[in-house]
């Protein structure tokens, strides 16, 4: 009999191409839109040159699966890639990280997702232009629902059938951690029924503000058992069962903020699993690993092993 998975990650897989440049200008939004507080701008018609270009594999399901696996958990990834070279390379990458790939789907008609990242090197903040490709057609194989793990970790879903996928997951006995994306936040009315069935809801500050404006409730009243709001270099806040916990990063020397939310959210859930539900300790674990992740260029390069993380936790 196969061992039960600690966690199955569900979401996107993309080929990331990152251009780092100092030609970008960071701008405060003159329209004062609370959902778009800051903008990145370039000279109109300019041709921007960069020799600081990086290629790697990312996406929410990929990044979080690698994070969980490095922390010593038994992990499977449920995602969809194209029947192409990038898709094959992603499967191999997951296997090298000791992640089970039996739920990875290969699409013969659509290519693997592609993400083009622009990083402003003064602040290391970024924007991403994404072609979701095969991600739009991800499904839940029946085996995912039969062999229920302890946790499902769901990141951004581009498929229009995402409410159906969520409904299937919340009807199992597994805990649900959810880091919704832009499509879910835009369709916030469809989100609401799932919030009360979510064990951990992970949002960044802008996303939390956007959701709060739309459902007219502050984060502590979103409905999930625990709501995690990350705020980059300023740390993160957890609202759980009427209590509020905060954590600040030990270092603010971020080289690359892509993947920070994936690292923080999955490390927090791993921390809950490792500490039997100790929220303050899980926050510390998440902060350490996310800080390590943003300290290197590439969405997974800085992620720590459980032994490395424990060492840092002891000296924190």
N, C-alpha and C positions, 0 to 999 in steps of 0.2 A: 504494500500500500504506500503510495507516495506521500511525502511529508506535506502537511498543510502549510501554505504560504503565510508568512507574517504579513505581507502586504502585496497587493497588486496595484501597480500604477496604471492609470488610464488617461490618455490624452494625446498630445502631438509628438511628432518626430520630424525634425527639419534639418536640412543641410544649411549650416550657418556660414555666411561669408561676411567678415567684419572689416570695415574700413575705418581706421582711426585717423582723425585729422584735427589740426588746430585752426582750420579755416572756418569752422562753424561758430555761430554767435548764439549765446543763450539769451533768451528774451522773456521777460515777464509778459504774460498775455494782456494786451491793452483792453481787451473786452471783458476782463475780470470774470471769465468763465470758470466756476469752481471745479469743473471737470477737466479743464485744460489750463492749468496754472502756469506752466512754463513751456516755451517753444524753442526749437532749434532752427536757426535760419542760415541761408547761404546767399551769396550774391546771385541775383537772377541771371541765368545764362552762362554762369561761370563753369569752367571745367576744373574740377577739384582733383589734384594729384595726391596720391598717398603711397608711400613705400612701406607703411605699417599695416599690412593686410594679413588676416588670419582666417583659416578655414577649419571648421570643426563640426561635430554633430551635436545637436541640441533639441529643444522642444521639451515641454513639460513632463511628458511621460518618460523620456530618455533621461533628463537631468535628475528627476527625483528617484528613478530606479537606481541610477549609479550612486546617488547619495545614500539611499537605504542599504544597498549592497556593501558599500565601503564601511558602513557602520555595523556590519556583521549580521544583517537580517536576511531571511530567506525571501527572495523577491522574484516576481514575474512582471513583465511589462506587456500591457495590452495596447497596441498601437497599429497603425497601418502605413505601409510604405509602398512605393512603386516597384514594379518588376524591372529594376534598373540597377546600375552600379552603386549609386548612393544607398539604395535600399539594402542591397546585399552587404555593403560595408557597415551599415548601421546594425544589422543583425549580428555580424561578426564582432562589432564593438561591444554590444551588450553581452555576448557570450564571454568575451575576454574579461568583462567585469563580473562574471559569475552570476549573471541574471538569466532566469529562465525565459526562453523566447517562444514557447509553444503557443502563446496567444498573439504573436505578431502576425499580421495579415499582409499578404502581398497582392497589390492591385495591378492587374494586367493592362488597364485602360488609362490610368492616371499616373503621373510621375510623383516621385517622393517630394515632400514639401520643401520649400526653399525660403530662407530668411536672409535678407540683406540688412546688415546692421551698420549704422553710422554712429561712431563714438566721438564725442567732443573731448579732446585730450586734456583740456585744462581742468574740467570737472569730472571727466570719465563718465558722464551721463550719456545716454544713448536713445536712439529711436530705432525701430525695426520695421522694415517693409516686408510683408510676408505673403507668399503664395502657398496656401495650405495644401494644395494638391491632393494626394491620397488621404490626408487627414480628414477631409470633408466626408469620407465614406467609412470611417471607423465604426465597427460594430462590437457587440459583446458576444463572443463565442459562448455556446451553452456550457462549456467546461468551466468558464469563469464563474458562472452562477451556481454550478454544482459543487465545485470544490471551494467553498467560501473561505476566504482568508480572515485573519483577525481584522485587517483594515483594507479598505479601498482608498487610494489616494487619487483624486480626480483633479486634473489641472484643466486649462482652457480647452474647450471642445469647439471645433469649427463646424461640425455636422449640424444641420438643422434639426436632426432627430435627438438632440442632446436631452430634452426633457424625458423622452422615452427611456434613454439609457439611465438617467438618474433614477427614474421610477423603478427600474429593475433592481438597481443597487440598494436603494433604501428599503426594499422589501426583503432583504436578506438579513442575517444576524450579524453581519460585519459592521464595524464602526466606519463612518464615512468622514474623510477629511477632504475638503473641497476648496480649491483655489480657482474660482471662476474667472473667465476671461472676458474680453470686450463684448463678445456676442451674447454671453449670459447676462452681463450687466445692462446691455441695451434692451434685452428682453426681460427686464427685472420682474415683471408681473408673473412670468413663468418660473422665476427663481423662488418666489416667496413660499410656495408650498413645501419646498425642500429644505428650507432653512431650519425649521424646527426638528428635522430629522438628521441634521448634520452635527457630528460630534465636534469637529474643528473646522471653522471657516477662516481662510487665510486671505487677507486683502492688503494691498499697499495703501498708503494714506489717501492718494487720489481716488482709488477705487472705493474706499470706505466712505469718503466724502460724497462721491457720486451716488452710491447706494443709499446713503443716509438722506440725501436730498430727495431721491425718488420715492422711497418708501416712508419718508417722514418719521424716521426713527433713528436714534443715535446707535452707534455700534453695540453697546451693551444690551440693547433690546432688539437686535437683529433676529434672535430666536435660536441660534446655534448654542450648543453647550459651552463652547469656547470660541471667542472671536479674537483672532490675532491680526493686529494692524501694524504693518512694518512702515518705517519712515527713514529708510536709508541710513545715512551717517548719524541720525539722531536716535536710532535704536528701534525698539518695538514695544507694543503694549498688548497685554492679554487680558481680556474680559471673560471671566468664568465664574458662574454661579454667584453673581453679585459682588465678586472681588475684582480688583484691578492690580495687575502686576506689570512692572516695566523693566526693561533691560537696555543698557547702552553698550555699544561696541567698545572693546578695549583699545582698538586702533581705528583711525579714520583714514588710513592711507590706502584707499581703494584704487586699484589699477583698472578694473573692469567690472561694472555693475550688472552686466548681463548674467542672468541666472541666479541673481541674489535672492529673489523671492522664492524660487524653487528650492534653493539650498536651505533657506530659513524655514520654510514650511515643512519640508520633509524631515529636516533635522529636529524640529519641534515634535513632530509625531513620533519619530524614532526615540526621542527623549522620553516621551510619555510611556512608550513601550518598555524602555530600559529601566525607568524609575518607578514603574507601576502607578503612573498618573500624577507625579509630582510636577505641577505646572511651573513654579519658579525655577526648578532645576532644568526642566525641559527648555525653558526660555534661555538659560545660560548655555546649554548645549547648542541650541539653534544659533545663538549669537556668535559663539566661537567658530562654528563651522561656516556660517555665512561670511564672517570676517575673513576666514582663510580662503574661501572661494573667491571673493572679490579682490583678494591680494595678488591673484595671478590672472593673466589674460586667458580667456577660454572658460566656457561655462562649467566645466567639470574638473579642470586641472588642479584647483586648489582644495578640493574636497578631501577631508581627513578620514583616516581609518578610525575605528573605535578606540584603538590603543592610543593613537596620537591625540585624539580628542580628550580622552581621560587624563592624559598627561597635562594638557593645557588647563583642563578643568581643575585639577589639583593645585595648580599654581596661579589660579585666577584671583 
